[in-house]
Amino acid sequence: MTHLGQRVPLAWVRFLAAHDEVTGPMDQNLRASHGLTINDYEVLLRLCWAPDGRLTRSELAQSVHLTQGGITRLLAGLGQAGMVRSVRSPADRRVIYAEVTEAGREQFRLAVQTHVEDVQSMFTDRFSTAELETLAELLGRLTDTEAEPEDPPDPAGFPPGPTSG
């Protein structure tokens, strides 16, 4: 495939299309069932995984691939809904953490089943176990595999594993 005469691998084009085909419907299902966007869900997930349920805004922005402005807007909405709150660091008053509230943990608990079912039906069911292992290995070359725990802590009460995120 070419873009203005420059070769682009078909794998890249399909990777982008697959991402959109999977995350679009997942986002719609989370919105319809729980009033959360897929980005809201991801932020709640990261906060629930975090020690003490808190991360700095910059840590969150980096982990969910949003700009500082994007994470600020997202956290404002979650804050208005009572799912997160801002907490100043006692050690350095300039540092502000986003902290998941009990209401945020509960909303996350409710949304997990919808998300896990979507991951299963829209992704996992389309591959064999061996294919999933190969795909994880290949995609791992594109990401910081150290940044993602294989079996993260799950304060929502669901068993950890590859479909929990």
ZIQUI-V607380 format. One record per residue. RES is the residue in one small letter. PSI is psi in radians with two decimals (none if undefined). OMEGA is omega in whole degrees, -180 to 180 (999 if undefined). Layout:
res:RES psi:PSI omega:OMEGA
res:RES psi:PSI omega:OMEGA
//
This chain:
res:m psi:2.45 omega:-179
res:t psi:2.60 omega:173
res:h psi:1.89 omega:-178
res:l psi:0.77 omega:177
res:g psi:-0.08 omega:179
res:q psi:2.34 omega:-178
res:r psi:2.28 omega:175
res:v psi:2.20 omega:-178
res:p psi:2.45 omega:177
res:l psi:-0.59 omega:179
res:a psi:-0.67 omega:179
res:w psi:-0.80 omega:-179
res:v psi:-0.76 omega:180
res:r psi:-0.60 omega:176
res:f psi:-0.85 omega:180
res:l psi:-0.74 omega:179
res:a psi:-0.73 omega:180
res:a psi:-0.72 omega:178
res:h psi:-0.83 omega:-180
res:d psi:-0.73 omega:-179
res:e psi:-0.53 omega:-178
res:v psi:-0.86 omega:-173
res:t psi:-0.51 omega:178
res:g psi:-0.98 omega:178
res:p psi:-0.60 omega:176
res:m psi:-0.76 omega:178
res:d psi:-0.79 omega:179
res:q psi:-0.74 omega:-180
res:n psi:-0.73 omega:178
res:l psi:-0.68 omega:178
res:r psi:-0.84 omega:-177
res:a psi:-0.70 omega:-175
res:s psi:-0.52 omega:-171
res:h psi:-0.02 omega:-179
res:g psi:0.39 omega:180
res:l psi:2.49 omega:169
res:t psi:2.94 omega:177
res:i psi:-0.56 omega:176
res:n psi:-0.68 omega:175
res:d psi:-0.82 omega:-179
res:y psi:-0.79 omega:-179
res:e psi:-0.69 omega:178
res:v psi:-0.79 omega:178
res:l psi:-0.70 omega:177
res:l psi:-0.87 omega:-179
res:r psi:-0.71 omega:179
res:l psi:-0.67 omega:178
res:c psi:-0.54 omega:177
res:w psi:-0.49 omega:-171
res:a psi:2.58 omega:173
res:p psi:2.34 omega:-179
res:d psi:0.18 omega:177
res:g psi:0.48 omega:-178
res:r psi:2.58 omega:175
res:l psi:2.72 omega:174
res:t psi:2.80 omega:179
res:r psi:-0.68 omega:-179
res:s psi:-0.67 omega:176
res:e psi:-0.74 omega:179
res:l psi:-0.81 omega:-179
res:a psi:-0.78 omega:180
res:q psi:-0.74 omega:-175
res:s psi:-0.48 omega:179
res:v psi:0.16 omega:174
res:h psi:0.85 omega:174
res:l psi:2.75 omega:174
res:t psi:2.94 omega:176
res:q psi:-0.70 omega:177
res:g psi:-0.71 omega:179
res:g psi:-0.75 omega:-180
res:i psi:-0.60 omega:178
res:t psi:-0.80 omega:179
res:r psi:-0.75 omega:-180
res:l psi:-0.80 omega:180
res:l psi:-0.56 omega:177
res:a psi:-0.77 omega:178
res:g psi:-0.77 omega:178
res:l psi:-0.58 omega:177
res:g psi:-0.76 omega:178
res:q psi:-0.54 omega:178
res:a psi:-0.05 omega:178
res:g psi:0.29 omega:-177
res:m psi:-0.41 omega:175
res:v psi:2.80 omega:174
res:r psi:2.77 omega:176
res:s psi:2.37 omega:-180
res:v psi:2.22 omega:177
res:r psi:2.50 omega:177
res:s psi:2.27 omega:177
res:p psi:-0.44 omega:-179
res:a psi:-0.57 omega:-178
res:d psi:1.77 omega:-174
res:r psi:-0.24 omega:178
res:r psi:-0.36 omega:-177
res:v psi:2.23 omega:178
res:i psi:2.24 omega:178
res:y psi:2.61 omega:165
res:a psi:2.24 omega:-178
res:e psi:2.31 omega:179
res:v psi:2.41 omega:177
res:t psi:3.00 omega:176
res:e psi:-0.64 omega:177
res:a psi:-0.65 omega:177
res:g psi:-0.72 omega:177
res:r psi:-0.70 omega:-180
res:e psi:-0.77 omega:178
res:q psi:-0.70 omega:177
res:f psi:-0.80 omega:179
res:r psi:-0.73 omega:-180
res:l psi:-0.63 omega:-176
res:a psi:-0.36 omega:-176
res:v psi:-0.82 omega:-176
res:q psi:-0.76 omega:178
res:t psi:-0.82 omega:-178
res:h psi:-0.79 omega:-179
res:v psi:-0.70 omega:177
res:e psi:-0.70 omega:178
res:d psi:-0.76 omega:178
res:v psi:-0.75 omega:-179
res:q psi:-0.92 omega:-174
res:s psi:-0.60 omega:-175
res:m psi:-0.18 omega:-176
res:f psi:-1.20 omega:-171
res:t psi:-0.76 omega:-177
res:d psi:-0.28 omega:-177
res:r psi:-0.02 omega:-178
res:f psi:2.67 omega:171
res:s psi:2.92 omega:177
res:t psi:-0.77 omega:179
res:a psi:-0.71 omega:179
res:e psi:-0.70 omega:178
res:l psi:-0.70 omega:178
res:e psi:-0.76 omega:179
res:t psi:-0.78 omega:180
res:l psi:-0.73 omega:178
res:a psi:-0.74 omega:179
res:e psi:-0.81 omega:-178
res:l psi:-0.82 omega:-180
res:l psi:-0.46 omega:176
res:g psi:-0.42 omega:177
res:r psi:-0.36 omega:-178
res:l psi:-0.17 omega:-174
res:t psi:2.94 omega:174
res:d psi:1.63 omega:-175
res:t psi:-0.33 omega:177
res:e psi:-0.37 omega:-176
res:a psi:-0.31 omega:-177
res:e psi:2.02 omega:176
res:p psi:2.41 omega:180
res:e psi:-0.78 omega:176
res:d psi:1.43 omega:-177
res:p psi:2.76 omega:174
res:p psi:2.57 omega:-178
res:d psi:1.50 omega:-179
res:p psi:-0.15 omega:179
res:a psi:-0.14 omega:177
res:g psi:0.19 omega:178
res:f psi:2.63 omega:-179
res:p psi:2.43 omega:178
res:p psi:2.86 omega:177
res:g psi:-3.13 omega:-173
res:p psi:-0.33 omega:180
res:t psi:0.10 omega:-179
res:s psi:-0.20 omega:-178
res:g psi:none omega:999
//
